[in-house]
């Protein structure tokens, strides 16, 4: 899977959800991908 594609998809999802829940999702996804 393309990293840039996944990044923009996540960014778009964050903008759609908005708020701190989006930021928490980003932190969670970063932890998962860093493993």
mmCIF entry with sequence, helices, sheets and N, C-alpha, C, O atoms, coordinates in Angstrom:
data_MODEL
# 
_entry.id   MODEL 
# 
_entity.id                         1 
_entity.type                       polymer 
_entity.pdbx_number_of_molecules   1 
# 
_entity_poly.entity_id                      1 
_entity_poly.type                           'polypeptide(L)' 
_entity_poly.nstd_linkage                   no 
_entity_poly.nstd_monomer                   no 
_entity_poly.pdbx_seq_one_letter_code       
;(UNK)(UNK)(UNK)(UNK)(UNK)(UNK)(UNK)(UNK)(UNK)(UNK)(UNK)(UNK)(UNK)(UNK)(UNK)(UNK)
(UNK)(UNK)(UNK)(UNK)(UNK)(UNK)(UNK)(UNK)(UNK)(UNK)(UNK)(UNK)(UNK)(UNK)(UNK)(UNK)
(UNK)(UNK)(UNK)
;
_entity_poly.pdbx_seq_one_letter_code_can   XXXXXXXXXXXXXXXXXXXXXXXXXXXXXXXXXXX 
_entity_poly.pdbx_strand_id                 A 
# 
loop_
_entity_poly_seq.entity_id 
_entity_poly_seq.num 
_entity_poly_seq.mon_id 
_entity_poly_seq.hetero 
1 1  UNK n 
1 2  UNK n 
1 3  UNK n 
1 4  UNK n 
1 5  UNK n 
1 6  UNK n 
1 7  UNK n 
1 8  UNK n 
1 9  UNK n 
1 10 UNK n 
1 11 UNK n 
1 12 UNK n 
1 13 UNK n 
1 14 UNK n 
1 15 UNK n 
1 16 UNK n 
1 17 UNK n 
1 18 UNK n 
1 19 UNK n 
1 20 UNK n 
1 21 UNK n 
1 22 UNK n 
1 23 UNK n 
1 24 UNK n 
1 25 UNK n 
1 26 UNK n 
1 27 UNK n 
1 28 UNK n 
1 29 UNK n 
1 30 UNK n 
1 31 UNK n 
1 32 UNK n 
1 33 UNK n 
1 34 UNK n 
1 35 UNK n 
# 
_struct_asym.id          A 
_struct_asym.entity_id   1 
# 
loop_
_struct_conf.conf_type_id 
_struct_conf.id 
_struct_conf.pdbx_PDB_helix_id 
_struct_conf.beg_label_comp_id 
_struct_conf.beg_label_asym_id 
_struct_conf.beg_label_seq_id 
_struct_conf.pdbx_beg_PDB_ins_code 
_struct_conf.end_label_comp_id 
_struct_conf.end_label_asym_id 
_struct_conf.end_label_seq_id 
_struct_conf.pdbx_end_PDB_ins_code 
_struct_conf.beg_auth_comp_id 
_struct_conf.beg_auth_asym_id 
_struct_conf.beg_auth_seq_id 
_struct_conf.end_auth_comp_id 
_struct_conf.end_auth_asym_id 
_struct_conf.end_auth_seq_id 
_struct_conf.pdbx_PDB_helix_class 
_struct_conf.details 
_struct_conf.pdbx_PDB_helix_length 
HELX_P HELX_P1 AA1 UNK A 3  ? UNK A 17 ? UNK A 3  UNK A 17 1 ? 15 
HELX_P HELX_P2 AA2 UNK A 19 ? UNK A 34 ? UNK A 19 UNK A 34 1 ? 16 
# 
_struct_conf_type.id          HELX_P 
_struct_conf_type.criteria    ? 
_struct_conf_type.reference   ? 
# 
loop_
_atom_site.group_PDB 
_atom_site.id 
_atom_site.type_symbol 
_atom_site.label_atom_id 
_atom_site.label_alt_id 
_atom_site.label_comp_id 
_atom_site.label_asym_id 
_atom_site.label_entity_id 
_atom_site.label_seq_id 
_atom_site.pdbx_PDB_ins_code 
_atom_site.Cartn_x 
_atom_site.Cartn_y 
_atom_site.Cartn_z 
_atom_site.occupancy 
_atom_site.B_iso_or_equiv 
_atom_site.pdbx_formal_charge 
_atom_site.auth_seq_id 
_atom_site.auth_comp_id 
_atom_site.auth_asym_id 
_atom_site.auth_atom_id 
_atom_site.pdbx_PDB_model_num 
ATOM 1   N N  . UNK A 1 1  ? 0.848   -1.198 0.000  1.00 0.00 ? 1  UNK A N  1 
ATOM 2   C CA . UNK A 1 1  ? 0.000   0.000  0.000  1.00 0.00 ? 1  UNK A CA 1 
ATOM 3   C C  . UNK A 1 1  ? 0.883   1.248  0.000  1.00 0.00 ? 1  UNK A C  1 
ATOM 4   O O  . UNK A 1 1  ? 1.895   1.314  0.698  1.00 0.00 ? 1  UNK A O  1 
ATOM 5   N N  . UNK A 1 2  ? 0.475   2.231  -0.798 1.00 0.00 ? 2  UNK A N  1 
ATOM 6   C CA . UNK A 1 2  ? 1.248   3.464  -0.889 1.00 0.00 ? 2  UNK A CA 1 
ATOM 7   C C  . UNK A 1 2  ? 1.138   4.251  0.407  1.00 0.00 ? 2  UNK A C  1 
ATOM 8   O O  . UNK A 1 2  ? 0.041   4.452  0.929  1.00 0.00 ? 2  UNK A O  1 
ATOM 9   N N  . UNK A 1 3  ? 2.279   4.697  0.925  1.00 0.00 ? 3  UNK A N  1 
ATOM 10  C CA . UNK A 1 3  ? 2.297   5.424  2.200  1.00 0.00 ? 3  UNK A CA 1 
ATOM 11  C C  . UNK A 1 3  ? 1.612   6.776  2.045  1.00 0.00 ? 3  UNK A C  1 
ATOM 12  O O  . UNK A 1 3  ? 0.825   7.183  2.900  1.00 0.00 ? 3  UNK A O  1 
ATOM 13  N N  . UNK A 1 4  ? 1.916   7.472  0.946  1.00 0.00 ? 4  UNK A N  1 
ATOM 14  C CA . UNK A 1 4  ? 1.308   8.791  0.738  1.00 0.00 ? 4  UNK A CA 1 
ATOM 15  C C  . UNK A 1 4  ? -0.200  8.677  0.601  1.00 0.00 ? 4  UNK A C  1 
ATOM 16  O O  . UNK A 1 4  ? -0.946  9.505  1.123  1.00 0.00 ? 4  UNK A O  1 
ATOM 17  N N  . UNK A 1 5  ? -0.635  7.657  -0.098 1.00 0.00 ? 5  UNK A N  1 
ATOM 18  C CA . UNK A 1 5  ? -2.069  7.453  -0.288 1.00 0.00 ? 5  UNK A CA 1 
ATOM 19  C C  . UNK A 1 5  ? -2.748  7.224  1.053  1.00 0.00 ? 5  UNK A C  1 
ATOM 20  O O  . UNK A 1 5  ? -3.809  7.786  1.328  1.00 0.00 ? 5  UNK A O  1 
ATOM 21  N N  . UNK A 1 6  ? -2.122  6.387  1.892  1.00 0.00 ? 6  UNK A N  1 
ATOM 22  C CA . UNK A 1 6  ? -2.675  6.086  3.211  1.00 0.00 ? 6  UNK A CA 1 
ATOM 23  C C  . UNK A 1 6  ? -2.683  7.338  4.077  1.00 0.00 ? 6  UNK A C  1 
ATOM 24  O O  . UNK A 1 6  ? -3.623  7.572  4.836  1.00 0.00 ? 6  UNK A O  1 
ATOM 25  N N  . UNK A 1 7  ? -1.618  8.150  3.956  1.00 0.00 ? 7  UNK A N  1 
ATOM 26  C CA . UNK A 1 7  ? -1.513  9.372  4.754  1.00 0.00 ? 7  UNK A CA 1 
ATOM 27  C C  . UNK A 1 7  ? -2.633  10.341 4.407  1.00 0.00 ? 7  UNK A C  1 
ATOM 28  O O  . UNK A 1 7  ? -3.283  10.888 5.298  1.00 0.00 ? 7  UNK A O  1 
ATOM 29  N N  . UNK A 1 8  ? -2.863  10.557 3.105  1.00 0.00 ? 8  UNK A N  1 
ATOM 30  C CA . UNK A 1 8  ? -3.910  11.492 2.688  1.00 0.00 ? 8  UNK A CA 1 
ATOM 31  C C  . UNK A 1 8  ? -5.291  10.950 3.031  1.00 0.00 ? 8  UNK A C  1 
ATOM 32  O O  . UNK A 1 8  ? -6.196  11.713 3.368  1.00 0.00 ? 8  UNK A O  1 
ATOM 33  N N  . UNK A 1 9  ? -5.449  9.636  2.946  1.00 0.00 ? 9  UNK A N  1 
ATOM 34  C CA . UNK A 1 9  ? -6.728  9.023  3.292  1.00 0.00 ? 9  UNK A CA 1 
ATOM 35  C C  . UNK A 1 9  ? -7.025  9.231  4.771  1.00 0.00 ? 9  UNK A C  1 
ATOM 36  O O  . UNK A 1 9  ? -8.155  9.531  5.155  1.00 0.00 ? 9  UNK A O  1 
ATOM 37  N N  . UNK A 1 10 ? -5.982  9.066  5.602  1.00 0.00 ? 10 UNK A N  1 
ATOM 38  C CA . UNK A 1 10 ? -6.135  9.279  7.040  1.00 0.00 ? 10 UNK A CA 1 
ATOM 39  C C  . UNK A 1 10 ? -6.422  10.741 7.335  1.00 0.00 ? 10 UNK A C  1 
ATOM 40  O O  . UNK A 1 10 ? -7.270  11.065 8.165  1.00 0.00 ? 10 UNK A O  1 
ATOM 41  N N  . UNK A 1 11 ? -5.699  11.628 6.638  1.00 0.00 ? 11 UNK A N  1 
ATOM 42  C CA . UNK A 1 11 ? -5.885  13.064 6.832  1.00 0.00 ? 11 UNK A CA 1 
ATOM 43  C C  . UNK A 1 11 ? -7.308  13.469 6.469  1.00 0.00 ? 11 UNK A C  1 
ATOM 44  O O  . UNK A 1 11 ? -7.934  14.256 7.178  1.00 0.00 ? 11 UNK A O  1 
ATOM 45  N N  . UNK A 1 12 ? -7.814  12.934 5.372  1.00 0.00 ? 12 UNK A N  1 
ATOM 46  C CA . UNK A 1 12 ? -9.180  13.231 4.940  1.00 0.00 ? 12 UNK A CA 1 
ATOM 47  C C  . UNK A 1 12 ? -10.189 12.740 5.973  1.00 0.00 ? 12 UNK A C  1 
ATOM 48  O O  . UNK A 1 12 ? -11.174 13.417 6.267  1.00 0.00 ? 12 UNK A O  1 
ATOM 49  N N  . UNK A 1 13 ? -9.930  11.549 6.520  1.00 0.00 ? 13 UNK A N  1 
ATOM 50  C CA . UNK A 1 13 ? -10.819 10.971 7.528  1.00 0.00 ? 13 UNK A CA 1 
ATOM 51  C C  . UNK A 1 13 ? -10.839 11.829 8.787  1.00 0.00 ? 13 UNK A C  1 
ATOM 52  O O  . UNK A 1 13 ? -11.885 12.014 9.410  1.00 0.00 ? 13 UNK A O  1 
ATOM 53  N N  . UNK A 1 14 ? -9.652  12.358 9.156  1.00 0.00 ? 14 UNK A N  1 
ATOM 54  C CA . UNK A 1 14 ? -9.544  13.221 10.330 1.00 0.00 ? 14 UNK A CA 1 
ATOM 55  C C  . UNK A 1 14 ? -10.372 14.482 10.122 1.00 0.00 ? 14 UNK A C  1 
ATOM 56  O O  . UNK A 1 14 ? -11.080 14.925 11.026 1.00 0.00 ? 14 UNK A O  1 
ATOM 57  N N  . UNK A 1 15 ? -10.277 15.058 8.924  1.00 0.00 ? 15 UNK A N  1 
ATOM 58  C CA . UNK A 1 15 ? -11.017 16.279 8.614  1.00 0.00 ? 15 UNK A CA 1 
ATOM 59  C C  . UNK A 1 15 ? -12.517 16.008 8.651  1.00 0.00 ? 15 UNK A C  1 
ATOM 60  O O  . UNK A 1 15 ? -13.307 16.867 9.043  1.00 0.00 ? 15 UNK A O  1 
ATOM 61  N N  . UNK A 1 16 ? -12.897 14.791 8.234  1.00 0.00 ? 16 UNK A N  1 
ATOM 62  C CA . UNK A 1 16 ? -14.308 14.424 8.227  1.00 0.00 ? 16 UNK A CA 1 
ATOM 63  C C  . UNK A 1 16 ? -14.829 14.255 9.656  1.00 0.00 ? 16 UNK A C  1 
ATOM 64  O O  . UNK A 1 16 ? -15.914 14.729 9.995  1.00 0.00 ? 16 UNK A O  1 
ATOM 65  N N  . UNK A 1 17 ? -14.037 13.571 10.487 1.00 0.00 ? 17 UNK A N  1 
ATOM 66  C CA . UNK A 1 17 ? -14.440 13.342 11.878 1.00 0.00 ? 17 UNK A CA 1 
ATOM 67  C C  . UNK A 1 17 ? -14.254 14.612 12.695 1.00 0.00 ? 17 UNK A C  1 
ATOM 68  O O  . UNK A 1 17 ? -15.174 15.088 13.361 1.00 0.00 ? 17 UNK A O  1 
ATOM 69  N N  . UNK A 1 18 ? -13.030 15.152 12.624 1.00 0.00 ? 18 UNK A N  1 
ATOM 70  C CA . UNK A 1 18 ? -12.735 16.391 13.348 1.00 0.00 ? 18 UNK A CA 1 
ATOM 71  C C  . UNK A 1 18 ? -12.610 16.152 14.842 1.00 0.00 ? 18 UNK A C  1 
ATOM 72  O O  . UNK A 1 18 ? -12.952 15.087 15.355 1.00 0.00 ? 18 UNK A O  1 
ATOM 73  N N  . UNK A 1 19 ? -12.113 17.171 15.523 1.00 0.00 ? 19 UNK A N  1 
ATOM 74  C CA . UNK A 1 19 ? -12.023 17.104 16.976 1.00 0.00 ? 19 UNK A CA 1 
ATOM 75  C C  . UNK A 1 19 ? -10.873 16.245 17.477 1.00 0.00 ? 19 UNK A C  1 
ATOM 76  O O  . UNK A 1 19 ? -10.019 15.808 16.705 1.00 0.00 ? 19 UNK A O  1 
ATOM 77  N N  . UNK A 1 20 ? -10.868 16.011 18.791 1.00 0.00 ? 20 UNK A N  1 
ATOM 78  C CA . UNK A 1 20 ? -9.778  15.263 19.415 1.00 0.00 ? 20 UNK A CA 1 
ATOM 79  C C  . UNK A 1 20 ? -9.835  13.783 19.062 1.00 0.00 ? 20 UNK A C  1 
ATOM 80  O O  . UNK A 1 20 ? -8.818  13.091 19.113 1.00 0.00 ? 20 UNK A O  1 
ATOM 81  N N  . UNK A 1 21 ? -11.020 13.296 18.706 1.00 0.00 ? 21 UNK A N  1 
ATOM 82  C CA . UNK A 1 21 ? -11.148 11.877 18.351 1.00 0.00 ? 21 UNK A CA 1 
ATOM 83  C C  . UNK A 1 21 ? -10.292 11.568 17.132 1.00 0.00 ? 21 UNK A C  1 
ATOM 84  O O  . UNK A 1 21 ? -9.706  10.489 17.041 1.00 0.00 ? 21 UNK A O  1 
ATOM 85  N N  . UNK A 1 22 ? -10.215 12.512 16.192 1.00 0.00 ? 22 UNK A N  1 
ATOM 86  C CA . UNK A 1 22 ? -9.382  12.340 15.005 1.00 0.00 ? 22 UNK A CA 1 
ATOM 87  C C  . UNK A 1 22 ? -7.919  12.288 15.384 1.00 0.00 ? 22 UNK A C  1 
ATOM 88  O O  . UNK A 1 22 ? -7.162  11.474 14.854 1.00 0.00 ? 22 UNK A O  1 
ATOM 89  N N  . UNK A 1 23 ? -7.512  13.170 16.316 1.00 0.00 ? 23 UNK A N  1 
ATOM 90  C CA . UNK A 1 23 ? -6.114  13.200 16.744 1.00 0.00 ? 23 UNK A CA 1 
ATOM 91  C C  . UNK A 1 23 ? -5.749  11.905 17.453 1.00 0.00 ? 23 UNK A C  1 
ATOM 92  O O  . UNK A 1 23 ? -4.645  11.386 17.286 1.00 0.00 ? 23 UNK A O  1 
ATOM 93  N N  . UNK A 1 24 ? -6.686  11.384 18.251 1.00 0.00 ? 24 UNK A N  1 
ATOM 94  C CA . UNK A 1 24 ? -6.439  10.129 18.950 1.00 0.00 ? 24 UNK A CA 1 
ATOM 95  C C  . UNK A 1 24 ? -6.284  8.993  17.944 1.00 0.00 ? 24 UNK A C  1 
ATOM 96  O O  . UNK A 1 24 ? -5.478  8.082  18.134 1.00 0.00 ? 24 UNK A O  1 
ATOM 97  N N  . UNK A 1 25 ? -7.080  9.063  16.857 1.00 0.00 ? 25 UNK A N  1 
ATOM 98  C CA . UNK A 1 25 ? -6.995  8.037  15.825 1.00 0.00 ? 25 UNK A CA 1 
ATOM 99  C C  . UNK A 1 25 ? -5.637  8.085  15.143 1.00 0.00 ? 25 UNK A C  1 
ATOM 100 O O  . UNK A 1 25 ? -5.058  7.047  14.824 1.00 0.00 ? 25 UNK A O  1 
ATOM 101 N N  . UNK A 1 26 ? -5.128  9.301  14.920 1.00 0.00 ? 26 UNK A N  1 
ATOM 102 C CA . UNK A 1 26 ? -3.813  9.469  14.289 1.00 0.00 ? 26 UNK A CA 1 
ATOM 103 C C  . UNK A 1 26 ? -2.731  8.861  15.177 1.00 0.00 ? 26 UNK A C  1 
ATOM 104 O O  . UNK A 1 26 ? -1.871  8.125  14.694 1.00 0.00 ? 26 UNK A O  1 
ATOM 105 N N  . UNK A 1 27 ? -2.771  9.164  16.462 1.00 0.00 ? 27 UNK A N  1 
ATOM 106 C CA . UNK A 1 27 ? -1.776  8.633  17.388 1.00 0.00 ? 27 UNK A CA 1 
ATOM 107 C C  . UNK A 1 27 ? -1.821  7.112  17.421 1.00 0.00 ? 27 UNK A C  1 
ATOM 108 O O  . UNK A 1 27 ? -0.785  6.449  17.470 1.00 0.00 ? 27 UNK A O  1 
ATOM 109 N N  . UNK A 1 28 ? -3.034  6.570  17.394 1.00 0.00 ? 28 UNK A N  1 
ATOM 110 C CA . UNK A 1 28 ? -3.182  5.111  17.406 1.00 0.00 ? 28 UNK A CA 1 
ATOM 111 C C  . UNK A 1 28 ? -2.615  4.489  16.136 1.00 0.00 ? 28 UNK A C  1 
ATOM 112 O O  . UNK A 1 28 ? -1.907  3.483  16.187 1.00 0.00 ? 28 UNK A O  1 
ATOM 113 N N  . UNK A 1 29 ? -2.938  5.106  14.982 1.00 0.00 ? 29 UNK A N  1 
ATOM 114 C CA . UNK A 1 29 ? -2.446  4.573  13.704 1.00 0.00 ? 29 UNK A CA 1 
ATOM 115 C C  . UNK A 1 29 ? -0.929  4.670  13.624 1.00 0.00 ? 29 UNK A C  1 
ATOM 116 O O  . UNK A 1 29 ? -0.280  3.785  13.066 1.00 0.00 ? 29 UNK A O  1 
ATOM 117 N N  . UNK A 1 30 ? -0.354  5.746  14.181 1.00 0.00 ? 30 UNK A N  1 
ATOM 118 C CA . UNK A 1 30 ? 1.102   5.908  14.163 1.00 0.00 ? 30 UNK A CA 1 
ATOM 119 C C  . UNK A 1 30 ? 1.763   4.810  14.995 1.00 0.00 ? 30 UNK A C  1 
ATOM 120 O O  . UNK A 1 30 ? 2.796   4.263  14.606 1.00 0.00 ? 30 UNK A O  1 
ATOM 121 N N  . UNK A 1 31 ? 1.164   4.494  16.133 1.00 0.00 ? 31 UNK A N  1 
ATOM 122 C CA . UNK A 1 31 ? 1.713   3.449  17.003 1.00 0.00 ? 31 UNK A CA 1 
ATOM 123 C C  . UNK A 1 31 ? 1.649   2.097  16.295 1.00 0.00 ? 31 UNK A C  1 
ATOM 124 O O  . UNK A 1 31 ? 2.586   1.302  16.373 1.00 0.00 ? 31 UNK A O  1 
ATOM 125 N N  . UNK A 1 32 ? 0.543   1.843  15.606 1.00 0.00 ? 32 UNK A N  1 
ATOM 126 C CA . UNK A 1 32 ? 0.369   0.567  14.909 1.00 0.00 ? 32 UNK A CA 1 
ATOM 127 C C  . UNK A 1 32 ? 1.367   0.439  13.772 1.00 0.00 ? 32 UNK A C  1 
ATOM 128 O O  . UNK A 1 32 ? 1.958   -0.624 13.585 1.00 0.00 ? 32 UNK A O  1 
ATOM 129 N N  . UNK A 1 33 ? 1.564   1.524  13.000 1.00 0.00 ? 33 UNK A N  1 
ATOM 130 C CA . UNK A 1 33 ? 2.461   1.462  11.844 1.00 0.00 ? 33 UNK A CA 1 
ATOM 131 C C  . UNK A 1 33 ? 3.924   1.408  12.256 1.00 0.00 ? 33 UNK A C  1 
ATOM 132 O O  . UNK A 1 33 ? 4.756   0.874  11.523 1.00 0.00 ? 33 UNK A O  1 
ATOM 133 N N  . UNK A 1 34 ? 4.244   1.959  13.430 1.00 0.00 ? 34 UNK A N  1 
ATOM 134 C CA . UNK A 1 34 ? 5.649   1.995  13.849 1.00 0.00 ? 34 UNK A CA 1 
ATOM 135 C C  . UNK A 1 34 ? 6.121   0.623  14.326 1.00 0.00 ? 34 UNK A C  1 
ATOM 136 O O  . UNK A 1 34 ? 7.325   0.396  14.453 1.00 0.00 ? 34 UNK A O  1 
ATOM 137 N N  . UNK A 1 35 ? 5.196   -0.289 14.591 1.00 0.00 ? 35 UNK A N  1 
ATOM 138 C CA . UNK A 1 35 ? 5.577   -1.614 15.074 1.00 0.00 ? 35 UNK A CA 1 
ATOM 139 C C  . UNK A 1 35 ? 6.125   -2.464 13.946 1.00 0.00 ? 35 UNK A C  1 
ATOM 140 O O  . UNK A 1 35 ? 6.499   -3.616 14.166 1.00 0.00 ? 35 UNK A O  1 
# 
